[in-house]
C-alpha cells in the first residue's frame, strides 16, 4: 500500500489522461465528509478536465433535502456515494438511508453503489425500491478474483442488471486479483458476465486511479477493457470508454 500513501492531485493525473487520450474524468469521494465534497469541487473548478464530482453528504440527515438544494447549485456536482462496502448486513435497506437516497432524484443526482459481492442481493432490493434514482455499481461489486469467485457474484450481477435504472462501472478489478501475478485473461469471465448482463448502453470504463496503482498503472487498467472490446464497433467502443459515462453523469 506504500505506493498510494501520498497525496494525489490533478497535476498527477493530467499526464495520464493526455497519454491515453482521455479528455475528462469524474472525481469520486473517498473520505466520508462534506469537506471532501468541497475539496473535490474546488479541484474541479480549477481543473477543466475534471468534468464532474461524486461527493459525500450524510444521506440519513433529517435536513438532507435542504442540503441537496444547496448542492444543486454546483454544476459540477453530479451525485453522491457512501462507502457501503463492509457495512453490516441490512445497511442499504435502512429506512432513513433509503429515504435519503430517494431524495436524490428530485435534483437529478446519481448514486454510486460501492459494495462487496456478498451485498449484491441487498443492493438489488435497495435499487428496486428507488426506480427514479439513477444508480451505477462501482468496481463490478468487487468479486474475490484471487479465489476465482464467480457463481454467487454472477447471479447477483444478473439480478441487479434486471433493474433498468442501474449501470455498471468496469473498474477496480486489478485490486481484487493477485496484485503481482494477474493477467488479462483472469478478467475475461467477469467481463463476459458484466457485458451479457448490462449490455452496451449501461457499462462505463472507470480507472479507479490512484487506488489501482497498487496493482497496475492507469494504462494497464485501461488496456484490460480496451483489449476486451477491441472487436466491437468504433461507436460501441466509444460508448463504453466515455459516452455512457457522459450521459449517466450529465457531463459537458
Secondary structure, 3 states (H helix, E strand, C coil): CHHHCCCCCHHHHHHHHHHCCCCCEEEECCCCCHHHHHHHHHHHHHCCCEEEEEECCCCCCCCHHHHHHHHCCCCCEEEEEEECCCCCCCHHHCHHHHHHHHHHHHHCCEEEEECCHHHHHHHHHHHHCCCCCCEEEHHHHCCCHHHCCCHHHHHHHHHHHCCCCEEEEECCHHHCCCCCCCCHHHHHHHHHHHHHHHCCCCEEECCCCCHHHHCCCHHHHHHHHHHHCCCCCHHHHHHHHHHHHHHHCCCC
